Amino acid sequence: MHLAYTDLNGFWGAKEVAILEEYGLIDIFNGEKFEPKKPVTREEMAYITARYLEGMEVDVAQVSKNNSFTDKNQMRQETVEAIGLLQHLGILNGTNGKFNPKGNLTRAEVSKILTLTLMLVSEEE
């Protein structure tokens, strides 16, 4: 098991991180450190979810990636289209036109995102 991250030696979830890394799902966490205890941001989760849909070969070619959130300028460049895609798929939304990309997700929000994503994947099968 090869890990690119230098801070996972002895970490209980190192195997799972390696699997996600192998699938290219967590490229958003670039750098030497994974920081396993750091919360995930809304934009990071959007990126991972979009990469998962691509990996599951969900046909999203006709879905708009136009991101209409008013705080788009606060998003990391690599997350803008992923957030737009998930916005148009109805998997995630914001509040008052803003997405709050740097905000952390609650467990309820993660549950909603994963459930809607899994439902979309099962429709494609």
Secondary structure as the mmCIF struct_conf table of DSSP 4:
data_model
#
loop_
_struct_conf.conf_type_id
_struct_conf.id
_struct_conf.beg_label_comp_id
_struct_conf.beg_label_asym_id
_struct_conf.beg_label_seq_id
_struct_conf.end_label_comp_id
_struct_conf.end_label_asym_id
_struct_conf.end_label_seq_id
BEND BEND1 ALA A 4 ALA A 4
TURN_TY1_P TURN_TY1_P1 THR A 6 ASP A 7
TURN_TY1_P TURN_TY1_P2 ASN A 9 GLY A 10
TURN_TY1_P TURN_TY1_P3 TRP A 12 GLY A 13
HELX_RH_AL_P HELX_RH_AL_P1 ALA A 14 GLU A 22
TURN_TY1_P TURN_TY1_P4 TYR A 23 ILE A 28
BEND BEND2 PHE A 29 PHE A 29
BEND BEND3 GLY A 31 GLU A 32
TURN_TY1_P TURN_TY1_P5 PRO A 36 LYS A 37
BEND BEND4 LYS A 38 LYS A 38
HELX_LH_PP_P HELX_LH_PP_P1 PRO A 39 VAL A 40
STRN STRN1 THR A 41 THR A 41
HELX_RH_AL_P HELX_RH_AL_P2 ARG A 42 GLY A 55
TURN_TY1_P TURN_TY1_P6 MET A 56 GLU A 57
TURN_TY1_P TURN_TY1_P7 ALA A 61 GLN A 62
BEND BEND5 VAL A 63 VAL A 63
TURN_TY1_P TURN_TY1_P8 THR A 70 ASP A 71
HELX_RH_3T_P HELX_RH_3T_P1 LYS A 72 GLN A 74
BEND BEND6 MET A 75 MET A 75
HELX_RH_3T_P HELX_RH_3T_P2 GLN A 77 THR A 79
HELX_RH_AL_P HELX_RH_AL_P3 VAL A 80 LEU A 89
TURN_TY1_P TURN_TY1_P9 GLY A 90 GLY A 90
BEND BEND7 ILE A 91 ILE A 91
STRN STRN2 THR A 95 THR A 95
TURN_TY1_P TURN_TY1_P10 ASN A 96 GLY A 97
STRN STRN3 LYS A 98 LYS A 98
TURN_TY1_P TURN_TY1_P11 PRO A 101 LYS A 102
BEND BEND8 GLY A 103 GLY A 103
STRN STRN4 ASN A 104 ASN A 104
HELX_LH_PP_P HELX_LH_PP_P2 LEU A 105 THR A 106
HELX_RH_AL_P HELX_RH_AL_P4 ARG A 107 GLU A 124
#
